[in-house]
Amino acid sequence: MIAVVGMARSGLAVSRLLRNRGFEVWATDSEPAPRMLEEFDKLGIPHEAGRHTGERLLEAGEIVLSPGVPPAIEPIARAREAGIPIVSELEVASRYLEGDVVAITGSNGKTTTTSLVAHVLSRGPRRIEVGGNIGRAASDMVGVSTPETINVLEVSSFQLEGIRTFHPRVAVLLNVTPDHMDRYTDFDAYRMAKFRLFLNQDAGDVAILNRDDEHSFPPPVEIRARQRLFGRGPREEGGGISGATLRVEGSPIVPIADVPLRGGHNLENVLAALLVADFYRISAVDSRSAVSSFHAVEHRLETVIVIDGVEYVNDSKATNVDSAIKAIEAFESPVILIAGGVDKGARFERLAAALEGRVREVVTIGVAAPRIEEAIAGRVPVRRAPDMAGAVSIATGIARAGDVILLAPACASFDMYANYEERGRDFRNAVLGRARAGA
């Protein structure tokens, strides 16, 4: 019997995959009413909800741990001590995926880069499938994969914790900055989880790293794959920027003016995507065309509307301090920042330092509001709102023509929302609701 712990999107996908492959599957979730409970019922997969029965887990031949389940909880710790293999859904899916795997991780930018890589590779002759930590779970991609498929996967540190044989043909590490400090013992533990991306690569594979990010390069582990580096400066090897143009191996590919994504950090993301494209022999002409036609991913520096000269921008995916700082730095105009949510062990003092000269006022929401307010005290004016609609109302009242009202929470969303997407939609609805009301 294989036990699947966590009955959300990835838990359902891997349960379905394993059952279709002939395995006996049993699922468990600590929530009394898991989101996918009805789907498990429809599939006839045995399960329990509201607890994790430790004795039942000890009967498993393997445990598949969903990303949202902390590996240190007592039933899982007991199973680990008993020698039961504990793996991630990503690991299981990779056993059955056909074709190449391009795996992309990083503290910030991985969703945008994953989408961009797929968009650029679609200019080539091979079939492209996208999933992992974005959209479809990797297990749901197995049925459509073929030997000619390139599977472009966004992968998280939580997923990488549980890999054993996962072997990407191309592995991309965009950056490593403090995140999820509520889950890891320290930053080094989080960083080493990210570097598990390269664990099973060999000399025939490619590892793409950010040479400008001190926590990504030089790597703290041995990487057997061929390394290709990118960064914002000029460089004859790998990806770089020279003469206002993004270049690969010194050859011009995309003028910065043709990159539709905001922020210097997105130039790094594009460079990483261009190196993947170069590996798969996508021409410079096709790469440039693909990059210039790419649209920002929903909830990532997404312009909702401009009203009376005020731009409302949804970056709900900015769930840590570094991503919020990058969002702020993407604008030349004065910013009114909406921030707050669930603190993940972040150091908000770093956010405070980034406000000066860029942010006129801050509106806080959520349980982390007091900590943010304490960290930024004396830097810029700050006001607290009871909810998102209140935050939008306060920010609108403050704003002047030429300002940007930016949702970049620097926090997770789980105090008020199911996920960052729901939070971003609430922001968008609040903004559009005021627009319709003429306020």
C-alpha positions as a Python dict, from the first residue, in 0.01 Angstrom:
ca = {
    (1, 'M'): (0, 0, 0),
    (2, 'I'): (113, 352, -85),
    (3, 'A'): (-6, 626, 150),
    (4, 'V'): (-70, 974, 7),
    (5, 'V'): (-58, 1244, 275),
    (6, 'G'): (-251, 1555, 169),
    (7, 'M'): (-569, 1548, -38),
    (8, 'A'): (-537, 1869, -239),
    (9, 'R'): (-442, 1910, -607),
    (10, 'S'): (-114, 1717, -612),
    (11, 'G'): (-241, 1450, -371),
    (12, 'L'): (-537, 1377, -594),
    (13, 'A'): (-320, 1369, -907),
    (14, 'V'): (-63, 1127, -765),
    (15, 'S'): (-334, 906, -613),
    (16, 'R'): (-503, 877, -951),
    (17, 'L'): (-171, 805, -1125),
    (18, 'L'): (-70, 536, -877),
    (19, 'R'): (-408, 366, -885),
    (20, 'N'): (-401, 364, -1266),
    (21, 'R'): (-60, 200, -1245),
    (22, 'G'): (-202, -82, -1035),
    (23, 'F'): (-100, 26, -686),
    (24, 'E'): (-315, 9, -377),
    (25, 'V'): (-357, 368, -258),
    (26, 'W'): (-479, 514, 71),
    (27, 'A'): (-504, 890, 129),
    (28, 'T'): (-512, 1097, 445),
    (29, 'D'): (-557, 1464, 530),
    (30, 'S'): (-557, 1648, 863),
    (31, 'E'): (-835, 1881, 745),
    (32, 'P'): (-1187, 1757, 828),
    (33, 'A'): (-1310, 1856, 479),
    (34, 'P'): (-1022, 1852, 228),
    (35, 'R'): (-1079, 2046, -94),
    (36, 'M'): (-1067, 1737, -316),
    (37, 'L'): (-1265, 1504, -88),
    (38, 'E'): (-1548, 1455, -338),
    (39, 'E'): (-1299, 1367, -613),
    (40, 'F'): (-1145, 1096, -396),
    (41, 'D'): (-1495, 962, -332),
    (42, 'K'): (-1572, 957, -704),
    (43, 'L'): (-1251, 766, -777),
    (44, 'G'): (-1322, 518, -498),
    (45, 'I'): (-985, 576, -334),
    (46, 'P'): (-995, 485, 37),
    (47, 'H'): (-916, 781, 262),
    (48, 'E'): (-951, 944, 600),
    (49, 'A'): (-997, 1311, 689),
    (50, 'G'): (-943, 1514, 1005),
    (51, 'R'): (-638, 1318, 1121),
    (52, 'H'): (-333, 1116, 1015),
    (53, 'T'): (-355, 767, 1166),
    (54, 'G'): (5, 686, 1250),
    (55, 'E'): (-47, 309, 1267),
    (56, 'R'): (-193, 307, 917),
    (57, 'L'): (101, 509, 783),
    (58, 'L'): (338, 254, 935),
    (59, 'E'): (175, -11, 715),
    (60, 'A'): (270, 173, 395),
    (61, 'G'): (543, 60, 162),
    (62, 'E'): (596, 421, 58),
    (63, 'I'): (453, 756, 167),
    (64, 'V'): (390, 1037, -82),
    (65, 'L'): (398, 1369, 102),
    (66, 'S'): (213, 1665, -47),
    (67, 'P'): (409, 1995, -57),
    (68, 'G'): (189, 2167, 200),
    (69, 'V'): (244, 1898, 464),
    (70, 'P'): (541, 1970, 693),
    (71, 'P'): (773, 1669, 696),
    (72, 'A'): (842, 1711, 1069),
    (73, 'I'): (488, 1633, 1191),
    (74, 'E'): (479, 1344, 1436),
    (75, 'P'): (317, 1069, 1220),
    (76, 'I'): (562, 1135, 936),
    (77, 'A'): (859, 1149, 1174),
    (78, 'R'): (758, 810, 1315),
    (79, 'A'): (730, 661, 967),
    (80, 'R'): (1072, 801, 875),
    (81, 'E'): (1225, 646, 1188),
    (82, 'A'): (1068, 315, 1087),
    (83, 'G'): (1252, 331, 756),
    (84, 'I'): (951, 387, 532),
    (85, 'P'): (1050, 581, 214),
    (86, 'I'): (894, 928, 207),
    (87, 'V'): (884, 1095, -133),
    (88, 'S'): (713, 1386, -308),
    (89, 'E'): (450, 1380, -580),
    (90, 'L'): (718, 1520, -814),
    (91, 'E'): (936, 1215, -750),
    (92, 'V'): (653, 972, -828),
    (93, 'A'): (548, 1156, -1144),
    (94, 'S'): (905, 1166, -1273),
    (95, 'R'): (918, 785, -1273),
    (96, 'Y'): (655, 779, -1546),
    (97, 'L'): (698, 1106, -1739),
    (98, 'E'): (825, 1049, -2093),
    (99, 'G'): (1048, 1293, -2278),
    (100, 'D'): (1279, 1563, -2144),
    (101, 'V'): (1224, 1749, -1819),
    (102, 'V'): (1317, 2117, -1787),
    (103, 'A'): (1288, 2199, -1415),
    (104, 'I'): (1290, 2557, -1290),
    (105, 'T'): (1315, 2673, -931),
    (106, 'G'): (1408, 2984, -736),
    (107, 'S'): (1277, 3189, -449),
    (108, 'N'): (1138, 3443, -693),
    (109, 'G'): (1040, 3444, -1059),
    (110, 'K'): (996, 3072, -1117),
    (111, 'T'): (633, 3090, -1234),
    (112, 'T'): (703, 3368, -1483),
    (113, 'T'): (1017, 3194, -1609),
    (114, 'T'): (845, 2857, -1640),
    (115, 'S'): (568, 3013, -1847),
    (116, 'L'): (820, 3205, -2057),
    (117, 'V'): (1037, 2898, -2121),
    (118, 'A'): (733, 2706, -2241),
    (119, 'H'): (631, 2999, -2461),
    (120, 'V'): (975, 3020, -2624),
    (121, 'L'): (1018, 2644, -2666),
    (122, 'S'): (678, 2626, -2836),
    (123, 'R'): (849, 2791, -3136),
    (124, 'G'): (1039, 2465, -3187),
    (125, 'P'): (917, 2134, -3331),
    (126, 'R'): (861, 1943, -3007),
    (127, 'R'): (544, 1918, -2801),
    (128, 'I'): (558, 2132, -2486),
    (129, 'E'): (371, 2052, -2164),
    (130, 'V'): (375, 2278, -1857),
    (131, 'G'): (303, 2197, -1495),
    (132, 'G'): (448, 2101, -1160),
    (133, 'N'): (405, 2375, -903),
    (134, 'I'): (212, 2577, -1164),
    (135, 'G'): (-119, 2470, -1316),
    (136, 'R'): (-128, 2092, -1351),
    (137, 'A'): (46, 1863, -1108),
    (138, 'A'): (328, 1669, -1274),
    (139, 'S'): (132, 1346, -1219),
    (140, 'D'): (-145, 1478, -1444),
    (141, 'M'): (109, 1533, -1723),
    (142, 'V'): (213, 1167, -1741),
    (143, 'G'): (-78, 1058, -1960),
    (144, 'V'): (-3, 1311, -2234),
    (145, 'S'): (376, 1283, -2231),
    (146, 'T'): (564, 1109, -2514),
    (147, 'P'): (935, 1054, -2584),
    (148, 'E'): (930, 1375, -2790),
    (149, 'T'): (768, 1588, -2520),
    (150, 'I'): (955, 1860, -2333),
    (151, 'N'): (797, 1877, -1987),
    (152, 'V'): (856, 2224, -1842),
    (153, 'L'): (811, 2205, -1465),
    (154, 'E'): (808, 2470, -1197),
    (155, 'V'): (942, 2300, -884),
    (156, 'S'): (949, 2420, -524),
    (157, 'S'): (1183, 2347, -236),
    (158, 'F'): (901, 2151, -71),
    (159, 'Q'): (878, 1922, -374),
    (160, 'L'): (1256, 1886, -400),
    (161, 'E'): (1281, 1773, -38),
    (162, 'G'): (1120, 1444, -139),
    (163, 'I'): (1304, 1352, -460),
    (164, 'R'): (1520, 1042, -495),
    (165, 'T'): (1562, 978, -869),
    (166, 'F'): (1411, 1294, -1024),
    (167, 'H'): (1644, 1378, -1313),
    (168, 'P'): (1587, 1695, -1519),
    (169, 'R'): (1763, 1722, -1854),
    (170, 'V'): (1785, 2098, -1795),
    (171, 'A'): (1778, 2243, -1441),
    (172, 'V'): (1741, 2618, -1383),
    (173, 'L'): (1807, 2791, -1050),
    (174, 'L'): (1705, 3156, -1072),
    (175, 'N'): (1797, 3278, -723),
    (176, 'V'): (1787, 3185, -356),
    (177, 'T'): (1666, 3439, -100),
    (178, 'P'): (1517, 3388, 248),
    (179, 'D'): (1171, 3231, 230),
    (180, 'H'): (966, 2974, 420),
    (181, 'M'): (1168, 3036, 737),
    (182, 'D'): (865, 2910, 926),
    (183, 'R'): (932, 2564, 780),
    (184, 'Y'): (1312, 2536, 767),
    (185, 'T'): (1551, 2537, 1061),
    (186, 'D'): (1761, 2808, 896),
    (187, 'F'): (1837, 2968, 561),
    (188, 'D'): (2105, 2711, 477),
    (189, 'A'): (1855, 2427, 510),
    (190, 'Y'): (1622, 2606, 267),
    (191, 'R'): (1909, 2678, 29),
    (192, 'M'): (2024, 2316, 28),
    (193, 'A'): (1667, 2203, -50),
    (194, 'K'): (1681, 2419, -363),
    (195, 'F'): (2012, 2266, -469),
    (196, 'R'): (1861, 1918, -464),
    (197, 'L'): (1745, 2019, -812),
    (198, 'F'): (2087, 1911, -943),
    (199, 'L'): (2113, 1592, -734),
    (200, 'N'): (2074, 1338, -1014),
    (201, 'Q'): (2208, 1529, -1312),
    (202, 'D'): (2517, 1402, -1492),
    (203, 'A'): (2766, 1528, -1748),
    (204, 'G'): (2513, 1503, -2032),
    (205, 'D'): (2273, 1746, -1865),
    (206, 'V'): (2272, 2124, -1827),
    (207, 'A'): (2257, 2331, -1507),
    (208, 'I'): (2166, 2699, -1554),
    (209, 'L'): (2254, 2931, -1264),
    (210, 'N'): (2246, 3302, -1183),
    (211, 'R'): (2607, 3413, -1152),
    (212, 'D'): (2498, 3743, -990),
    (213, 'D'): (2316, 3577, -700),
    (214, 'E'): (2558, 3502, -419),
    (215, 'H'): (2343, 3220, -282),
    (216, 'S'): (2318, 3049, -622),
    (217, 'F'): (2673, 3082, -750),
    (218, 'P'): (2920, 2945, -676),
    (219, 'P'): (2711, 2641, -587),
    (220, 'P'): (2752, 2487, -239),
    (221, 'V'): (2734, 2133, -381),
    (222, 'E'): (2904, 1942, -658),
    (223, 'I'): (2717, 1982, -988),
    (224, 'R'): (2807, 1719, -1244),
    (225, 'A'): (2606, 1876, -1525),
    (226, 'R'): (2752, 2132, -1763),
    (227, 'Q'): (2702, 2475, -1607),
    (228, 'R'): (2573, 2771, -1806),
    (229, 'L'): (2557, 3103, -1625),
    (230, 'F'): (2352, 3419, -1672),
    (231, 'G'): (2366, 3767, -1522),
    (232, 'R'): (2295, 4129, -1600),
    (233, 'G'): (2648, 4230, -1698),
    (234, 'P'): (2830, 4177, -2030),
    (235, 'R'): (2962, 3827, -2082),
    (236, 'E'): (3094, 3634, -2382),
    (237, 'E'): (2983, 3299, -2235),
    (238, 'G'): (2633, 3214, -2119),
    (239, 'G'): (2369, 3485, -2093),
    (240, 'G'): (2438, 3853, -2033),
    (241, 'I'): (2345, 4210, -2119),
    (242, 'S'): (2555, 4442, -2331),
    (243, 'G'): (2460, 4748, -2534),
    (244, 'A'): (2099, 4743, -2407),
    (245, 'T'): (2061, 4394, -2557),
    (246, 'L'): (2019, 4051, -2403),
    (247, 'R'): (2284, 3820, -2546),
    (248, 'V'): (2364, 3449, -2547),
    (249, 'E'): (2726, 3346, -2599),
    (250, 'G'): (2793, 3705, -2701),
    (251, 'S'): (2534, 3706, -2981),
    (252, 'P'): (2250, 3961, -2962),
    (253, 'I'): (1906, 3805, -2912),
    (254, 'V'): (1656, 4052, -2764),
    (255, 'P'): (1680, 4431, -2717),
    (256, 'I'): (1577, 4531, -2367),
    (257, 'A'): (1319, 4760, -2526),
    (258, 'D'): (1144, 4450, -2666),
    (259, 'V'): (1108, 4280, -2325),
    (260, 'P'): (748, 4339, -2213),
    (261, 'L'): (808, 4240, -1849),
    (262, 'R'): (872, 4504, -1585),
    (263, 'G'): (1174, 4512, -1356),
    (264, 'G'): (1541, 4430, -1378),
    (265, 'H'): (1480, 4094, -1213),
    (266, 'N'): (1271, 3995, -1514),
    (267, 'L'): (1570, 4055, -1742),
    (268, 'E'): (1743, 3779, -1545),
    (269, 'N'): (1440, 3554, -1595),
    (270, 'V'): (1447, 3620, -1969),
    (271, 'L'): (1820, 3542, -1986),
    (272, 'A'): (1759, 3208, -1814),
    (273, 'A'): (1482, 3130, -2063),
    (274, 'L'): (1707, 3224, -2356),
    (275, 'L'): (1972, 2978, -2235),
    (276, 'V'): (1711, 2701, -2229),
    (277, 'A'): (1600, 2803, -2578),
    (278, 'D'): (1961, 2797, -2698),
    (279, 'F'): (2005, 2444, -2562),
    (280, 'Y'): (1704, 2332, -2765),
    (281, 'R'): (1829, 2520, -3075),
    (282, 'I'): (1548, 2773, -3093),
    (283, 'S'): (1670, 3039, -3337),
    (284, 'A'): (1751, 3394, -3228),
    (285, 'V'): (1469, 3523, -3448),
    (286, 'D'): (1214, 3289, -3290),
    (287, 'S'): (1343, 3358, -2939),
    (288, 'R'): (1315, 3732, -2987),
    (289, 'S'): (966, 3701, -3130),
    (290, 'A'): (854, 3477, -2844),
    (291, 'V'): (993, 3702, -2572),
    (292, 'S'): (846, 4018, -2722),
    (293, 'S'): (500, 3857, -2748),
    (294, 'F'): (498, 3716, -2393),
    (295, 'H'): (244, 3858, -2150),
    (296, 'A'): (291, 3887, -1774),
    (297, 'V'): (149, 3597, -1577),
    (298, 'E'): (-164, 3662, -1373),
    (299, 'H'): (-94, 3798, -1022),
    (300, 'R'): (266, 3889, -1113),
    (301, 'L'): (312, 4263, -1171),
    (302, 'E'): (-21, 4252, -1351),
    (303, 'T'): (-173, 4590, -1434),
    (304, 'V'): (-540, 4573, -1343),
    (305, 'I'): (-649, 4918, -1461),
    (306, 'V'): (-547, 5283, -1473),
    (307, 'I'): (-798, 5526, -1320),
    (308, 'D'): (-744, 5902, -1322),
    (309, 'G'): (-375, 5851, -1384),
    (310, 'V'): (-333, 5597, -1100),
    (311, 'E'): (-213, 5251, -1200),
    (312, 'Y'): (-336, 4955, -993),
    (313, 'V'): (-93, 4660, -1003),
    (314, 'N'): (-156, 4308, -873),
    (315, 'D'): (159, 4125, -757),
    (316, 'S'): (-13, 3892, -511),
    (317, 'K'): (253, 3630, -592),
    (318, 'A'): (504, 3848, -403),
    (319, 'T'): (479, 3620, -100),
    (320, 'N'): (820, 3698, 50),
    (321, 'V'): (1021, 4009, 127),
    (322, 'D'): (1262, 3980, -167),
    (323, 'S'): (984, 3943, -423),
    (324, 'A'): (807, 4246, -275),
    (325, 'I'): (1130, 4448, -298),
    (326, 'K'): (1172, 4348, -663),
    (327, 'A'): (815, 4455, -732),
    (328, 'I'): (873, 4796, -572),
    (329, 'E'): (1197, 4843, -768),
    (330, 'A'): (1014, 4773, -1095),
    (331, 'F'): (851, 5118, -1084),
    (332, 'E'): (990, 5466, -1138),
    (333, 'S'): (663, 5625, -1025),
    (334, 'P'): (578, 5676, -656),
    (335, 'V'): (426, 5362, -503),
    (336, 'I'): (151, 5316, -247),
    (337, 'L'): (217, 4965, -116),
    (338, 'I'): (-43, 4721, 16),
    (339, 'A'): (137, 4458, 224),
    (340, 'G'): (60, 4195, 484),
    (341, 'G'): (-77, 3847, 536),
    (342, 'V'): (86, 3551, 711),
    (343, 'D'): (443, 3603, 825),
    (344, 'K'): (674, 3321, 710),
    (345, 'G'): (956, 3416, 944),
    (346, 'A'): (1050, 3713, 726),
    (347, 'R'): (1281, 3999, 823),
    (348, 'F'): (1065, 4300, 739),
    (349, 'E'): (1353, 4535, 820),
    (350, 'R'): (1487, 4457, 472),
    (351, 'L'): (1155, 4566, 323),
    (352, 'A'): (1171, 4888, 527),
    (353, 'A'): (1506, 4979, 375),
    (354, 'A'): (1365, 4938, 24),
    (355, 'L'): (1078, 5181, 81),
    (356, 'E'): (1275, 5504, 101),
    (357, 'G'): (1260, 5714, -213),
    (358, 'R'): (1016, 5476, -380),
    (359, 'V'): (709, 5425, -157),
    (360, 'R'): (498, 5721, -40),
    (361, 'E'): (276, 5529, 200),
    (362, 'V'): (206, 5171, 311),
    (363, 'V'): (-132, 5015, 382),
    (364, 'T'): (-112, 4698, 593),
    (365, 'I'): (-353, 4405, 616),
    (366, 'G'): (-360, 4065, 783),
    (367, 'V'): (-201, 3911, 1089),
    (368, 'A'): (150, 4031, 999),
    (369, 'A'): (40, 4396, 992),
    (370, 'P'): (177, 4479, 1341),
    (371, 'R'): (520, 4333, 1259),
    (372, 'I'): (540, 4521, 930),
    (373, 'E'): (433, 4845, 1097),
    (374, 'E'): (698, 4802, 1366),
    (375, 'A'): (969, 4735, 1108),
    (376, 'I'): (887, 5037, 890),
    (377, 'A'): (807, 5282, 1170),
    (378, 'G'): (952, 5624, 1089),
    (379, 'R'): (1035, 5533, 728),
    (380, 'V'): (707, 5618, 554),
    (381, 'P'): (350, 5685, 670),
    (382, 'V'): (155, 5364, 733),
    (383, 'R'): (-215, 5292, 775),
    (384, 'R'): (-393, 4969, 861),
    (385, 'A'): (-697, 4829, 676),
    (386, 'P'): (-939, 4560, 797),
    (387, 'D'): (-950, 4380, 464),
    (388, 'M'): (-857, 4409, 97),
    (389, 'A'): (-1152, 4629, 4),
    (390, 'G'): (-1058, 4863, 286),
    (391, 'A'): (-694, 4866, 174),
    (392, 'V'): (-791, 4956, -182),
    (393, 'S'): (-1021, 5229, -52),
    (394, 'I'): (-750, 5380, 169),
    (395, 'A'): (-486, 5359, -105),
    (396, 'T'): (-719, 5520, -358),
    (397, 'G'): (-787, 5806, -119),
    (398, 'I'): (-413, 5868, -80),
    (399, 'A'): (-315, 5834, -447),
    (400, 'R'): (-240, 6112, -691),
    (401, 'A'): (-216, 6101, -1069),
    (402, 'G'): (109, 5928, -1165),
    (403, 'D'): (113, 5701, -858),
    (404, 'V'): (110, 5321, -856),
    (405, 'I'): (-105, 5132, -607),
    (406, 'L'): (83, 4804, -572),
    (407, 'L'): (-33, 4487, -402),
    (408, 'A'): (297, 4318, -309),
    (409, 'P'): (219, 4155, 26),
    (410, 'A'): (562, 4012, 123),
    (411, 'C'): (359, 3747, 305),
    (412, 'A'): (162, 3429, 245),
    (413, 'S'): (-214, 3460, 211),
    (414, 'F'): (-350, 3190, 440),
    (415, 'D'): (-485, 3417, 714),
    (416, 'M'): (-752, 3555, 481),
    (417, 'Y'): (-745, 3347, 161),
    (418, 'A'): (-701, 2993, 33),
    (419, 'N'): (-402, 3098, -179),
    (420, 'Y'): (-232, 3396, -342),
    (421, 'E'): (-454, 3363, -651),
    (422, 'E'): (-766, 3419, -444),
    (423, 'R'): (-601, 3719, -279),
    (424, 'G'): (-507, 3864, -619),
    (425, 'R'): (-862, 3817, -747),
    (426, 'D'): (-1000, 3994, -439),
    (427, 'F'): (-768, 4288, -505),
    (428, 'R'): (-872, 4298, -870),
    (429, 'N'): (-1242, 4279, -782),
    (430, 'A'): (-1206, 4556, -523),
    (431, 'V'): (-1030, 4779, -776),
    (432, 'L'): (-1274, 4711, -1059),
    (433, 'G'): (-1567, 4749, -822),
    (434, 'R'): (-1452, 5100, -734),
    (435, 'A'): (-1397, 5175, -1103),
    (436, 'R'): (-1752, 5069, -1187),
    (437, 'A'): (-1883, 5282, -899),
    (438, 'G'): (-1687, 5578, -1033),
    (439, 'A'): (-1484, 5613, -712),
}
